[in-house]
Amino acid sequence: MRLNMKDKTYQGYKTDDLPDVLTAEMLARYLSLSKRRVYELMDLSIEGGGIPCMRIGRSKRVLKSDLINWMNELRRKDEKRSL
């Protein structure tokens, strides 16, 4: 199933269905966060828990592979805290 920008939410989609390069709007829909919060996470350092992103002019984009790695790292940190 491919994502459709006209959809109101991307929840329930697998990461395999995401495009290789994501916008803040796509991330907000997929993660069920506000677009403002996504930009805040993009502005944080990676060490501080921020989403790795790249700038193209004034735009910011996230590679799907970086998103997957970021989510896996969050999961690992949560597992360590719950021990």
mmCIF file of the N, C-alpha and C atoms, coordinates in Angstrom:
data_MODEL
# 
_entry.id   MODEL 
# 
loop_
_atom_site.group_PDB 
_atom_site.id 
_atom_site.type_symbol 
_atom_site.label_atom_id 
_atom_site.label_alt_id 
_atom_site.label_comp_id 
_atom_site.label_asym_id 
_atom_site.label_entity_id 
_atom_site.label_seq_id 
_atom_site.pdbx_PDB_ins_code 
_atom_site.Cartn_x 
_atom_site.Cartn_y 
_atom_site.Cartn_z 
_atom_site.occupancy 
_atom_site.B_iso_or_equiv 
_atom_site.pdbx_formal_charge 
_atom_site.auth_seq_id 
_atom_site.auth_comp_id 
_atom_site.auth_asym_id 
_atom_site.auth_atom_id 
_atom_site.pdbx_PDB_model_num 
ATOM 1   N N  . MET A 1 1  ? 0.844  -1.176 0.000  1.00 0.00 ? 1  MET A N  1 
ATOM 2   C CA . MET A 1 1  ? 0.000  0.000  0.000  1.00 0.00 ? 1  MET A CA 1 
ATOM 3   C C  . MET A 1 1  ? 0.890  1.240  0.000  1.00 0.00 ? 1  MET A C  1 
ATOM 4   N N  . ARG A 1 2  ? 0.688  2.115  -0.945 1.00 0.00 ? 2  ARG A N  1 
ATOM 5   C CA . ARG A 1 2  ? 1.476  3.346  -1.026 1.00 0.00 ? 2  ARG A CA 1 
ATOM 6   C C  . ARG A 1 2  ? 0.748  4.464  -0.294 1.00 0.00 ? 2  ARG A C  1 
ATOM 7   N N  . LEU A 1 3  ? 1.505  5.390  0.232  1.00 0.00 ? 3  LEU A N  1 
ATOM 8   C CA . LEU A 1 3  ? 0.909  6.515  0.932  1.00 0.00 ? 3  LEU A CA 1 
ATOM 9   C C  . LEU A 1 3  ? 0.335  7.516  -0.055 1.00 0.00 ? 3  LEU A C  1 
ATOM 10  N N  . ASN A 1 4  ? -0.739 8.127  0.333  1.00 0.00 ? 4  ASN A N  1 
ATOM 11  C CA . ASN A 1 4  ? -1.391 9.132  -0.479 1.00 0.00 ? 4  ASN A CA 1 
ATOM 12  C C  . ASN A 1 4  ? -1.407 10.423 0.325  1.00 0.00 ? 4  ASN A C  1 
ATOM 13  N N  . MET A 1 5  ? -0.869 11.490 -0.218 1.00 0.00 ? 5  MET A N  1 
ATOM 14  C CA . MET A 1 5  ? -0.795 12.765 0.504  1.00 0.00 ? 5  MET A CA 1 
ATOM 15  C C  . MET A 1 5  ? -2.177 13.291 0.878  1.00 0.00 ? 5  MET A C  1 
ATOM 16  N N  . LYS A 1 6  ? -3.225 12.832 0.218  1.00 0.00 ? 6  LYS A N  1 
ATOM 17  C CA . LYS A 1 6  ? -4.568 13.298 0.539  1.00 0.00 ? 6  LYS A CA 1 
ATOM 18  C C  . LYS A 1 6  ? -5.117 12.615 1.788  1.00 0.00 ? 6  LYS A C  1 
ATOM 19  N N  . ASP A 1 7  ? -4.479 11.507 2.202  1.00 0.00 ? 7  ASP A N  1 
ATOM 20  C CA . ASP A 1 7  ? -4.896 10.836 3.439  1.00 0.00 ? 7  ASP A CA 1 
ATOM 21  C C  . ASP A 1 7  ? -4.675 11.781 4.608  1.00 0.00 ? 7  ASP A C  1 
ATOM 22  N N  . LYS A 1 8  ? -5.557 11.711 5.595  1.00 0.00 ? 8  LYS A N  1 
ATOM 23  C CA . LYS A 1 8  ? -5.403 12.565 6.768  1.00 0.00 ? 8  LYS A CA 1 
ATOM 24  C C  . LYS A 1 8  ? -4.404 12.008 7.755  1.00 0.00 ? 8  LYS A C  1 
ATOM 25  N N  . THR A 1 9  ? -4.124 10.717 7.683  1.00 0.00 ? 9  THR A N  1 
ATOM 26  C CA . THR A 1 9  ? -3.178 10.107 8.613  1.00 0.00 ? 9  THR A CA 1 
ATOM 27  C C  . THR A 1 9  ? -2.416 8.999  7.917  1.00 0.00 ? 9  THR A C  1 
ATOM 28  N N  . TYR A 1 10 ? -1.203 8.769  8.373  1.00 0.00 ? 10 TYR A N  1 
ATOM 29  C CA . TYR A 1 10 ? -0.401 7.659  7.858  1.00 0.00 ? 10 TYR A CA 1 
ATOM 30  C C  . TYR A 1 10 ? -0.300 6.562  8.893  1.00 0.00 ? 10 TYR A C  1 
ATOM 31  N N  . GLN A 1 11 ? -1.026 6.710  10.013 1.00 0.00 ? 11 GLN A N  1 
ATOM 32  C CA . GLN A 1 11 ? -0.971 5.692  11.054 1.00 0.00 ? 11 GLN A CA 1 
ATOM 33  C C  . GLN A 1 11 ? -1.424 4.361  10.478 1.00 0.00 ? 11 GLN A C  1 
ATOM 34  N N  . GLY A 1 12 ? -0.794 3.313  10.940 1.00 0.00 ? 12 GLY A N  1 
ATOM 35  C CA . GLY A 1 12 ? -1.153 1.985  10.481 1.00 0.00 ? 12 GLY A CA 1 
ATOM 36  C C  . GLY A 1 12 ? -0.375 1.542  9.259  1.00 0.00 ? 12 GLY A C  1 
ATOM 37  N N  . TYR A 1 13 ? 0.333  2.453  8.625  1.00 0.00 ? 13 TYR A N  1 
ATOM 38  C CA . TYR A 1 13 ? 1.159  2.089  7.489  1.00 0.00 ? 13 TYR A CA 1 
ATOM 39  C C  . TYR A 1 13 ? 2.481  1.530  7.993  1.00 0.00 ? 13 TYR A C  1 
ATOM 40  N N  . LYS A 1 14 ? 3.062  0.659  7.232  1.00 0.00 ? 14 LYS A N  1 
ATOM 41  C CA . LYS A 1 14 ? 4.383  0.125  7.560  1.00 0.00 ? 14 LYS A CA 1 
ATOM 42  C C  . LYS A 1 14 ? 5.431  1.097  7.045  1.00 0.00 ? 14 LYS A C  1 
ATOM 43  N N  . THR A 1 15 ? 6.599  1.070  7.662  1.00 0.00 ? 15 THR A N  1 
ATOM 44  C CA . THR A 1 15 ? 7.664  1.955  7.198  1.00 0.00 ? 15 THR A CA 1 
ATOM 45  C C  . THR A 1 15 ? 8.066  1.636  5.765  1.00 0.00 ? 15 THR A C  1 
ATOM 46  N N  . ASP A 1 16 ? 7.866  0.391  5.327  1.00 0.00 ? 16 ASP A N  1 
ATOM 47  C CA . ASP A 1 16 ? 8.176  0.037  3.944  1.00 0.00 ? 16 ASP A CA 1 
ATOM 48  C C  . ASP A 1 16 ? 7.335  0.833  2.956  1.00 0.00 ? 16 ASP A C  1 
ATOM 49  N N  . ASP A 1 17 ? 6.164  1.294  3.389  1.00 0.00 ? 17 ASP A N  1 
ATOM 50  C CA . ASP A 1 17 ? 5.262  2.038  2.515  1.00 0.00 ? 17 ASP A CA 1 
ATOM 51  C C  . ASP A 1 17 ? 5.644  3.508  2.376  1.00 0.00 ? 17 ASP A C  1 
ATOM 52  N N  . LEU A 1 18 ? 6.532  3.986  3.244  1.00 0.00 ? 18 LEU A N  1 
ATOM 53  C CA . LEU A 1 18 ? 6.935  5.384  3.200  1.00 0.00 ? 18 LEU A CA 1 
ATOM 54  C C  . LEU A 1 18 ? 7.871  5.636  2.025  1.00 0.00 ? 18 LEU A C  1 
ATOM 55  N N  . PRO A 1 19 ? 7.840  6.850  1.477  1.00 0.00 ? 19 PRO A N  1 
ATOM 56  C CA . PRO A 1 19 ? 8.819  7.193  0.441  1.00 0.00 ? 19 PRO A CA 1 
ATOM 57  C C  . PRO A 1 19 ? 10.217 7.272  1.048  1.00 0.00 ? 19 PRO A C  1 
ATOM 58  N N  . ASP A 1 20 ? 11.239 7.256  0.218  1.00 0.00 ? 20 ASP A N  1 
ATOM 59  C CA . ASP A 1 20 ? 12.627 7.267  0.698  1.00 0.00 ? 20 ASP A CA 1 
ATOM 60  C C  . ASP A 1 20 ? 13.019 8.587  1.355  1.00 0.00 ? 20 ASP A C  1 
ATOM 61  N N  . VAL A 1 21 ? 12.375 9.680  0.956  1.00 0.00 ? 21 VAL A N  1 
ATOM 62  C CA . VAL A 1 21 ? 12.646 11.003 1.523  1.00 0.00 ? 21 VAL A CA 1 
ATOM 63  C C  . VAL A 1 21 ? 11.327 11.565 2.032  1.00 0.00 ? 21 VAL A C  1 
ATOM 64  N N  . LEU A 1 22 ? 11.337 12.028 3.287  1.00 0.00 ? 22 LEU A N  1 
ATOM 65  C CA . LEU A 1 22 ? 10.107 12.466 3.953  1.00 0.00 ? 22 LEU A CA 1 
ATOM 66  C C  . LEU A 1 22 ? 10.150 13.946 4.296  1.00 0.00 ? 22 LEU A C  1 
ATOM 67  N N  . THR A 1 23 ? 9.011  14.589 4.177  1.00 0.00 ? 23 THR A N  1 
ATOM 68  C CA . THR A 1 23 ? 8.865  15.981 4.606  1.00 0.00 ? 23 THR A CA 1 
ATOM 69  C C  . THR A 1 23 ? 8.393  16.005 6.057  1.00 0.00 ? 23 THR A C  1 
ATOM 70  N N  . ALA A 1 24 ? 8.422  17.184 6.659  1.00 0.00 ? 24 ALA A N  1 
ATOM 71  C CA . ALA A 1 24 ? 7.929  17.335 8.034  1.00 0.00 ? 24 ALA A CA 1 
ATOM 72  C C  . ALA A 1 24 ? 6.446  16.980 8.106  1.00 0.00 ? 24 ALA A C  1 
ATOM 73  N N  . GLU A 1 25 ? 5.689  17.350 7.092  1.00 0.00 ? 25 GLU A N  1 
ATOM 74  C CA . GLU A 1 25 ? 4.260  17.036 7.082  1.00 0.00 ? 25 GLU A CA 1 
ATOM 75  C C  . GLU A 1 25 ? 4.028  15.528 7.063  1.00 0.00 ? 25 GLU A C  1 
ATOM 76  N N  . MET A 1 26 ? 4.793  14.817 6.245  1.00 0.00 ? 26 MET A N  1 
ATOM 77  C CA . MET A 1 26 ? 4.669  13.356 6.188  1.00 0.00 ? 26 MET A CA 1 
ATOM 78  C C  . MET A 1 26 ? 5.016  12.730 7.532  1.00 0.00 ? 26 MET A C  1 
ATOM 79  N N  . LEU A 1 27 ? 6.100  13.212 8.140  1.00 0.00 ? 27 LEU A N  1 
ATOM 80  C CA . LEU A 1 27 ? 6.511  12.691 9.449  1.00 0.00 ? 27 LEU A CA 1 
ATOM 81  C C  . LEU A 1 27 ? 5.458  12.977 10.505 1.00 0.00 ? 27 LEU A C  1 
ATOM 82  N N  . ALA A 1 28 ? 4.893  14.165 10.483 1.00 0.00 ? 28 ALA A N  1 
ATOM 83  C CA . ALA A 1 28 ? 3.871  14.522 11.464 1.00 0.00 ? 28 ALA A CA 1 
ATOM 84  C C  . ALA A 1 28 ? 2.675  13.583 11.349 1.00 0.00 ? 28 ALA A C  1 
ATOM 85  N N  . ARG A 1 29 ? 2.256  13.305 10.156 1.00 0.00 ? 29 ARG A N  1 
ATOM 86  C CA . ARG A 1 29 ? 1.127  12.403 9.958  1.00 0.00 ? 29 ARG A CA 1 
ATOM 87  C C  . ARG A 1 29 ? 1.479  10.985 10.386 1.00 0.00 ? 29 ARG A C  1 
ATOM 88  N N  . TYR A 1 30 ? 2.648  10.524 10.006 1.00 0.00 ? 30 TYR A N  1 
ATOM 89  C CA . TYR A 1 30 ? 3.048  9.158  10.311 1.00 0.00 ? 30 TYR A CA 1 
ATOM 90  C C  . TYR A 1 30 ? 3.232  8.941  11.815 1.00 0.00 ? 30 TYR A C  1 
ATOM 91  N N  . LEU A 1 31 ? 3.848  9.919  12.483 1.00 0.00 ? 31 LEU A N  1 
ATOM 92  C CA . LEU A 1 31 ? 4.154  9.793  13.909 1.00 0.00 ? 31 LEU A CA 1 
ATOM 93  C C  . LEU A 1 31 ? 3.031  10.326 14.802 1.00 0.00 ? 31 LEU A C  1 
ATOM 94  N N  . SER A 1 32 ? 1.982  10.858 14.208 1.00 0.00 ? 32 SER A N  1 
ATOM 95  C CA . SER A 1 32 ? 0.868  11.459 14.956 1.00 0.00 ? 32 SER A CA 1 
ATOM 96  C C  . SER A 1 32 ? 1.353  12.580 15.869 1.00 0.00 ? 32 SER A C  1 
ATOM 97  N N  . LEU A 1 33 ? 2.187  13.433 15.312 1.00 0.00 ? 33 LEU A N  1 
ATOM 98  C CA . LEU A 1 33 ? 2.696  14.610 16.013 1.00 0.00 ? 33 LEU A CA 1 
ATOM 99  C C  . LEU A 1 33 ? 2.309  15.842 15.217 1.00 0.00 ? 33 LEU A C  1 
ATOM 100 N N  . SER A 1 34 ? 2.397  16.994 15.860 1.00 0.00 ? 34 SER A N  1 
ATOM 101 C CA . SER A 1 34 ? 2.162  18.230 15.112 1.00 0.00 ? 34 SER A CA 1 
ATOM 102 C C  . SER A 1 34 ? 3.384  18.497 14.232 1.00 0.00 ? 34 SER A C  1 
ATOM 103 N N  . LYS A 1 35 ? 3.156  19.246 13.172 1.00 0.00 ? 35 LYS A N  1 
ATOM 104 C CA . LYS A 1 35 ? 4.264  19.608 12.295 1.00 0.00 ? 35 LYS A CA 1 
ATOM 105 C C  . LYS A 1 35 ? 5.280  20.457 13.064 1.00 0.00 ? 35 LYS A C  1 
ATOM 106 N N  . ARG A 1 36 ? 4.786  21.293 13.949 1.00 0.00 ? 36 ARG A N  1 
ATOM 107 C CA . ARG A 1 36 ? 5.677  22.119 14.769 1.00 0.00 ? 36 ARG A CA 1 
ATOM 108 C C  . ARG A 1 36 ? 6.597  21.244 15.623 1.00 0.00 ? 36 ARG A C  1 
ATOM 109 N N  . ARG A 1 37 ? 6.049  20.188 16.233 1.00 0.00 ? 37 ARG A N  1 
ATOM 110 C CA . ARG A 1 37 ? 6.859  19.284 17.073 1.00 0.00 ? 37 ARG A CA 1 
ATOM 111 C C  . ARG A 1 37 ? 7.898  18.564 16.228 1.00 0.00 ? 37 ARG A C  1 
ATOM 112 N N  . VAL A 1 38 ? 7.527  18.171 15.013 1.00 0.00 ? 38 VAL A N  1 
ATOM 113 C CA . VAL A 1 38 ? 8.483  17.509 14.128 1.00 0.00 ? 38 VAL A CA 1 
ATOM 114 C C  . VAL A 1 38 ? 9.645  18.454 13.830 1.00 0.00 ? 38 VAL A C  1 
ATOM 115 N N  . TYR A 1 39 ? 9.347  19.715 13.525 1.00 0.00 ? 39 TYR A N  1 
ATOM 116 C CA . TYR A 1 39 ? 10.430 20.675 13.275 1.00 0.00 ? 39 TYR A CA 1 
ATOM 117 C C  . TYR A 1 39 ? 11.291 20.875 14.520 1.00 0.00 ? 39 TYR A C  1 
ATOM 118 N N  . GLU A 1 40 ? 10.672 20.874 15.699 1.00 0.00 ? 40 GLU A N  1 
ATOM 119 C CA . GLU A 1 40 ? 11.455 20.976 16.937 1.00 0.00 ? 40 GLU A CA 1 
ATOM 120 C C  . GLU A 1 40 ? 12.405 19.792 17.061 1.00 0.00 ? 40 GLU A C  1 
ATOM 121 N N  . LEU A 1 41 ? 11.923 18.590 16.756 1.00 0.00 ? 41 LEU A N  1 
ATOM 122 C CA . LEU A 1 41 ? 12.769 17.395 16.823 1.00 0.00 ? 41 LEU A CA 1 
ATOM 123 C C  . LEU A 1 41 ? 13.878 17.445 15.770 1.00 0.00 ? 41 LEU A C  1 
ATOM 124 N N  . MET A 1 42 ? 13.589 18.029 14.626 1.00 0.00 ? 42 MET A N  1 
ATOM 125 C CA . MET A 1 42 ? 14.613 18.176 13.586 1.00 0.00 ? 42 MET A CA 1 
ATOM 126 C C  . MET A 1 42 ? 15.694 19.168 14.008 1.00 0.00 ? 42 MET A C  1 
ATOM 127 N N  . ASP A 1 43 ? 15.320 20.147 14.844 1.00 0.00 ? 43 ASP A N  1 
ATOM 128 C CA . ASP A 1 43 ? 16.277 21.154 15.297 1.00 0.00 ? 43 ASP A CA 1 
ATOM 129 C C  . ASP A 1 43 ? 17.147 20.669 16.448 1.00 0.00 ? 43 ASP A C  1 
ATOM 130 N N  . LEU A 1 44 ? 16.721 19.614 17.151 1.00 0.00 ? 44 LEU A N  1 
ATOM 131 C CA . LEU A 1 44 ? 17.526 19.062 18.238 1.00 0.00 ? 44 LEU A CA 1 
ATOM 132 C C  . LEU A 1 44 ? 18.741 18.329 17.673 1.00 0.00 ? 44 LEU A C  1 
ATOM 133 N N  . SER A 1 45 ? 19.793 18.285 18.459 1.00 0.00 ? 45 SER A N  1 
ATOM 134 C CA . SER A 1 45 ? 20.950 17.492 18.049 1.00 0.00 ? 45 SER A CA 1 
ATOM 135 C C  . SER A 1 45 ? 20.577 16.013 18.086 1.00 0.00 ? 45 SER A C  1 
ATOM 136 N N  . ILE A 1 46 ? 21.270 15.230 17.308 1.00 0.00 ? 46 ILE A N  1 
ATOM 137 C CA . ILE A 1 46 ? 21.018 13.788 17.285 1.00 0.00 ? 46 ILE A CA 1 
ATOM 138 C C  . ILE A 1 46 ? 21.281 13.205 18.670 1.00 0.00 ? 46 ILE A C  1 
ATOM 139 N N  . GLU A 1 47 ? 22.336 13.679 19.338 1.00 0.00 ? 47 GLU A N  1 
ATOM 140 C CA . GLU A 1 47 ? 22.673 13.205 20.671 1.00 0.00 ? 47 GLU A CA 1 
ATOM 141 C C  . GLU A 1 47 ? 21.574 13.548 21.673 1.00 0.00 ? 47 GLU A C  1 
ATOM 142 N N  . GLY A 1 48 ? 20.843 14.623 21.414 1.00 0.00 ? 48 GLY A N  1 
ATOM 143 C CA . GLY A 1 48 ? 19.768 15.055 22.296 1.00 0.00 ? 48 GLY A CA 1 
ATOM 144 C C  . GLY A 1 48 ? 18.424 14.439 21.961 1.00 0.00 ? 48 GLY A C  1 
ATOM 145 N N  . GLY A 1 49 ? 18.423 13.476 21.029 1.00 0.00 ? 49 GLY A N  1 
ATOM 146 C CA . GLY A 1 49 ? 17.186 12.792 20.667 1.00 0.00 ? 49 GLY A CA 1 
ATOM 147 C C  . GLY A 1 49 ? 16.498 13.328 19.434 1.00 0.00 ? 49 GLY A C  1 
ATOM 148 N N  . GLY A 1 50 ? 17.174 14.223 18.730 1.00 0.00 ? 50 GLY A N  1 
ATOM 149 C CA . GLY A 1 50 ? 16.586 14.817 17.539 1.00 0.00 ? 50 GLY A CA 1 
ATOM 150 C C  . GLY A 1 50 ? 16.553 13.868 16.350 1.00 0.00 ? 50 GLY A C  1 
ATOM 151 N N  . ILE A 1 51 ? 15.632 14.143 15.441 1.00 0.00 ? 51 ILE A N  1 
ATOM 152 C CA . ILE A 1 51 ? 15.518 13.364 14.207 1.00 0.00 ? 51 ILE A CA 1 
ATOM 153 C C  . ILE A 1 51 ? 16.601 13.836 13.239 1.00 0.00 ? 51 ILE A C  1 
ATOM 154 N N  . PRO A 1 52 ? 17.446 12.928 12.751 1.00 0.00 ? 52 PRO A N  1 
ATOM 155 C CA . PRO A 1 52 ? 18.460 13.332 11.770 1.00 0.00 ? 52 PRO A CA 1 
ATOM 156 C C  . PRO A 1 52 ? 17.780 13.831 10.497 1.00 0.00 ? 52 PRO A C  1 
ATOM 157 N N  . CYS A 1 53 ? 18.219 14.975 10.022 1.00 0.00 ? 53 CYS A N  1 
ATOM 158 C CA . CYS A 1 53 ? 17.618 15.512 8.803  1.00 0.00 ? 53 CYS A CA 1 
ATOM 159 C C  . CYS A 1 53 ? 18.681 16.192 7.958  1.00 0.00 ? 53 CYS A C  1 
ATOM 160 N N  . MET A 1 54 ? 18.297 16.493 6.746  1.00 0.00 ? 54 MET A N  1 
ATOM 161 C CA . MET A 1 54 ? 19.187 17.218 5.847  1.00 0.00 ? 54 MET A CA 1 
ATOM 162 C C  . MET A 1 54 ? 18.454 18.461 5.368  1.00 0.00 ? 54 MET A C  1 
ATOM 163 N N  . ARG A 1 55 ? 19.205 19.478 5.102  1.00 0.00 ? 55 ARG A N  1 
ATOM 164 C CA . ARG A 1 55 ? 18.627 20.726 4.598  1.00 0.00 ? 55 ARG A CA 1 
ATOM 165 C C  . ARG A 1 55 ? 18.854 20.805 3.095  1.00 0.00 ? 55 ARG A C  1 
ATOM 166 N N  . ILE A 1 56 ? 17.801 21.199 2.420  1.00 0.00 ? 56 ILE A N  1 
ATOM 167 C CA . ILE A 1 56 ? 17.885 21.468 0.988  1.00 0.00 ? 56 ILE A CA 1 
ATOM 168 C C  . ILE A 1 56 ? 17.353 22.884 0.837  1.00 0.00 ? 56 ILE A C  1 
ATOM 169 N N  . GLY A 1 57 ? 18.263 23.838 0.761  1.00 0.00 ? 57 GLY A N  1 
ATOM 170 C CA . GLY A 1 57 ? 17.848 25.235 0.796  1.00 0.00 ? 57 GLY A CA 1 
ATOM 171 C C  . GLY A 1 57 ? 17.247 25.529 2.156  1.00 0.00 ? 57 GLY A C  1 
ATOM 172 N N  . ARG A 1 58 ? 16.012 26.001 2.161  1.00 0.00 ? 58 ARG A N  1 
ATOM 173 C CA . ARG A 1 58 ? 15.332 26.291 3.426  1.00 0.00 ? 58 ARG A CA 1 
ATOM 174 C C  . ARG A 1 58 ? 14.471 25.130 3.888  1.00 0.00 ? 58 ARG A C  1 
ATOM 175 N N  . SER A 1 59 ? 14.408 24.091 3.093  1.00 0.00 ? 59 SER A N  1 
ATOM 176 C CA . SER A 1 59 ? 13.580 22.927 3.438  1.00 0.00 ? 59 SER A CA 1 
ATOM 177 C C  . SER A 1 59 ? 14.393 21.896 4.207  1.00 0.00 ? 59 SER A C  1 
ATOM 178 N N  . LYS A 1 60 ? 13.697 21.109 4.990  1.00 0.00 ? 60 LYS A N  1 
ATOM 179 C CA . LYS A 1 60 ? 14.317 20.006 5.719  1.00 0.00 ? 60 LYS A CA 1 
ATOM 180 C C  . LYS A 1 60 ? 13.667 18.712 5.259  1.00 0.00 ? 60 LYS A C  1 
ATOM 181 N N  . ARG A 1 61 ? 14.484 17.682 5.110  1.00 0.00 ? 61 ARG A N  1 
ATOM 182 C CA . ARG A 1 61 ? 13.993 16.371 4.695  1.00 0.00 ? 61 ARG A CA 1 
ATOM 183 C C  . ARG A 1 61 ? 14.662 15.313 5.557  1.00 0.00 ? 61 ARG A C  1 
ATOM 184 N N  . VAL A 1 62 ? 13.965 14.190 5.714  1.00 0.00 ? 62 VAL A N  1 
ATOM 185 C CA . VAL A 1 62 ? 14.479 13.072 6.494  1.00 0.00 ? 62 VAL A CA 1 
ATOM 186 C C  . VAL A 1 62 ? 14.487 11.840 5.603  1.00 0.00 ? 62 VAL A C  1 
ATOM 187 N N  . LEU A 1 63 ? 15.610 11.148 5.593  1.00 0.00 ? 63 LEU A N  1 
ATOM 188 C CA . LEU A 1 63 ? 15.677 9.883  4.865  1.00 0.00 ? 63 LEU A CA 1 
ATOM 189 C C  . LEU A 1 63 ? 14.929 8.817  5.655  1.00 0.00 ? 63 LEU A C  1 
ATOM 190 N N  . LYS A 1 64 ? 14.207 7.967  4.946  1.00 0.00 ? 64 LYS A N  1 
ATOM 191 C CA . LYS A 1 64 ? 13.462 6.902  5.613  1.00 0.00 ? 64 LYS A CA 1 
ATOM 192 C C  . LYS A 1 64 ? 14.382 6.042  6.457  1.00 0.00 ? 64 LYS A C  1 
ATOM 193 N N  . SER A 1 65 ? 15.565 5.748  5.956  1.00 0.00 ? 65 SER A N  1 
ATOM 194 C CA . SER A 1 65 ? 16.508 4.918  6.715  1.00 0.00 ? 65 SER A CA 1 
ATOM 195 C C  . SER A 1 65 ? 16.908 5.606  8.020  1.00 0.00 ? 65 SER A C  1 
ATOM 196 N N  . ASP A 1 66 ? 17.078 6.934  8.005  1.00 0.00 ? 66 ASP A N  1 
ATOM 197 C CA . ASP A 1 66 ? 17.403 7.670  9.230  1.00 0.00 ? 66 ASP A CA 1 
ATOM 198 C C  . ASP A 1 66 ? 16.236 7.649  10.206 1.00 0.00 ? 66 ASP A C  1 
ATOM 199 N N  . LEU A 1 67 ? 15.010 7.751  9.699  1.00 0.00 ? 67 LEU A N  1 
ATOM 200 C CA . LEU A 1 67 ? 13.834 7.682  10.555 1.00 0.00 ? 67 LEU A CA 1 
ATOM 201 C C  . LEU A 1 67 ? 13.752 6.329  11.249 1.00 0.00 ? 67 LEU A C  1 
ATOM 202 N N  . ILE A 1 68 ? 13.969 5.268  10.500 1.00 0.00 ? 68 ILE A N  1 
ATOM 203 C CA . ILE A 1 68 ? 13.915 3.916  11.064 1.00 0.00 ? 68 ILE A CA 1 
ATOM 204 C C  . ILE A 1 68 ? 14.985 3.746  12.139 1.00 0.00 ? 68 ILE A C  1 
ATOM 205 N N  . ASN A 1 69 ? 16.203 4.194  11.858 1.00 0.00 ? 69 ASN A N  1 
ATOM 206 C CA . ASN A 1 69 ? 17.286 4.109  12.846 1.00 0.00 ? 69 ASN A CA 1 
ATOM 207 C C  . ASN A 1 69 ? 16.964 4.929  14.093 1.00 0.00 ? 69 ASN A C  1 
ATOM 208 N N  . TRP A 1 70 ? 16.388 6.111  13.910 1.00 0.00 ? 70 TRP A N  1 
ATOM 209 C CA . TRP A 1 70 ? 16.017 6.982  15.033 1.00 0.00 ? 70 TRP A CA 1 
ATOM 210 C C  . TRP A 1 70 ? 14.960 6.309  15.907 1.00 0.00 ? 70 TRP A C  1 
ATOM 211 N N  . MET A 1 71 ? 13.945 5.723  15.275 1.00 0.00 ? 71 MET A N  1 
ATOM 212 C CA . MET A 1 71 ? 12.899 5.044  16.044 1.00 0.00 ? 71 MET A CA 1 
ATOM 213 C C  . MET A 1 71 ? 13.460 3.829  16.785 1.00 0.00 ? 71 MET A C  1 
ATOM 214 N N  . ASN A 1 72 ? 14.355 3.087  16.145 1.00 0.00 ? 72 ASN A N  1 
ATOM 215 C CA . ASN A 1 72 ? 14.975 1.932  16.812 1.00 0.00 ? 72 ASN A CA 1 
ATOM 216 C C  . ASN A 1 72 ? 15.812 2.367  18.003 1.00 0.00 ? 72 ASN A C  1 
ATOM 217 N N  . GLU A 1 73 ? 16.505 3.485  17.868 1.00 0.00 ? 73 GLU A N  1 
ATOM 218 C CA . GLU A 1 73 ? 17.311 4.005  18.974 1.00 0.00 ? 73 GLU A CA 1 
ATOM 219 C C  . GLU A 1 73 ? 16.413 4.431  20.145 1.00 0.00 ? 73 GLU A C  1 
ATOM 220 N N  . LEU A 1 74 ? 15.293 5.064  19.850 1.00 0.00 ? 74 LEU A N  1 
ATOM 221 C CA . LEU A 1 74 ? 14.342 5.428  20.911 1.00 0.00 ? 74 LEU A CA 1 
ATOM 222 C C  . LEU A 1 74 ? 13.831 4.187  21.626 1.00 0.00 ? 74 LEU A C  1 
ATOM 223 N N  . ARG A 1 75 ? 13.541 3.155  20.872 1.00 0.00 ? 75 ARG A N  1 
ATOM 224 C CA . ARG A 1 75 ? 13.051 1.903  21.456 1.00 0.00 ? 75 ARG A CA 1 
ATOM 225 C C  . ARG A 1 75 ? 14.112 1.294  22.371 1.00 0.00 ? 75 ARG A C  1 
ATOM 226 N N  . ARG A 1 76 ? 15.373 1.306  21.930 1.00 0.00 ? 76 ARG A N  1 
ATOM 227 C CA . ARG A 1 76 ? 16.471 0.760  22.758 1.00 0.00 ? 76 ARG A CA 1 
ATOM 228 C C  . ARG A 1 76 ? 16.597 1.550  24.068 1.00 0.00 ? 76 ARG A C  1 
ATOM 229 N N  . LYS A 1 77 ? 16.504 2.867  23.977 1.00 0.00 ? 77 LYS A N  1 
ATOM 230 C CA . LYS A 1 77 ? 16.610 3.694  25.181 1.00 0.00 ? 77 LYS A CA 1 
ATOM 231 C C  . LYS A 1 77 ? 15.455 3.407  26.141 1.00 0.00 ? 77 LYS A C  1 
ATOM 232 N N  . ASP A 1 78 ? 14.251 3.248  25.598 1.00 0.00 ? 78 ASP A N  1 
ATOM 233 C CA . ASP A 1 78 ? 13.093 2.924  26.437 1.00 0.00 ? 78 ASP A CA 1 
ATOM 234 C C  . ASP A 1 78 ? 13.264 1.579  27.120 1.00 0.00 ? 78 ASP A C  1 
ATOM 235 N N  . GLU A 1 79 ? 13.793 0.591  26.399 1.00 0.00 ? 79 GLU A N  1 
ATOM 236 C CA . GLU A 1 79 ? 14.010 -0.738 26.977 1.00 0.00 ? 79 GLU A CA 1 
ATOM 237 C C  . GLU A 1 79 ? 15.028 -0.672 28.104 1.00 0.00 ? 79 GLU A C  1 
ATOM 238 N N  . LYS A 1 80 ? 16.071 0.139  27.951 1.00 0.00 ? 80 LYS A N  1 
ATOM 239 C CA . LYS A 1 80 ? 17.085 0.273  29.006 1.00 0.00 ? 80 LYS A CA 1 
ATOM 240 C C  . LYS A 1 80 ? 16.492 0.927  30.244 1.00 0.00 ? 80 LYS A C  1 
ATOM 241 N N  . ARG A 1 81 ? 15.608 1.914  30.044 1.00 0.00 ? 81 ARG A N  1 
ATOM 242 C CA . ARG A 1 81 ? 14.990 2.604  31.179 1.00 0.00 ? 81 ARG A CA 1 
ATOM 243 C C  . ARG A 1 81 ? 14.058 1.688  31.957 1.00 0.00 ? 81 ARG A C  1 
ATOM 244 N N  . SER A 1 82 ? 13.413 0.762  31.257 1.00 0.00 ? 82 SER A N  1 
ATOM 245 C CA . SER A 1 82 ? 12.435 -0.098 31.925 1.00 0.00 ? 82 SER A CA 1 
ATOM 246 C C  . SER A 1 82 ? 13.080 -1.274 32.654 1.00 0.00 ? 82 SER A C  1 
ATOM 247 N N  . LEU A 1 83 ? 14.399 -1.420 32.536 1.00 0.00 ? 83 LEU A N  1 
ATOM 248 C CA . LEU A 1 83 ? 15.082 -2.533 33.250 1.00 0.00 ? 83 LEU A CA 1 
ATOM 249 C C  . LEU A 1 83 ? 15.332 -2.201 34.689 1.00 0.00 ? 83 LEU A C  1 
# 
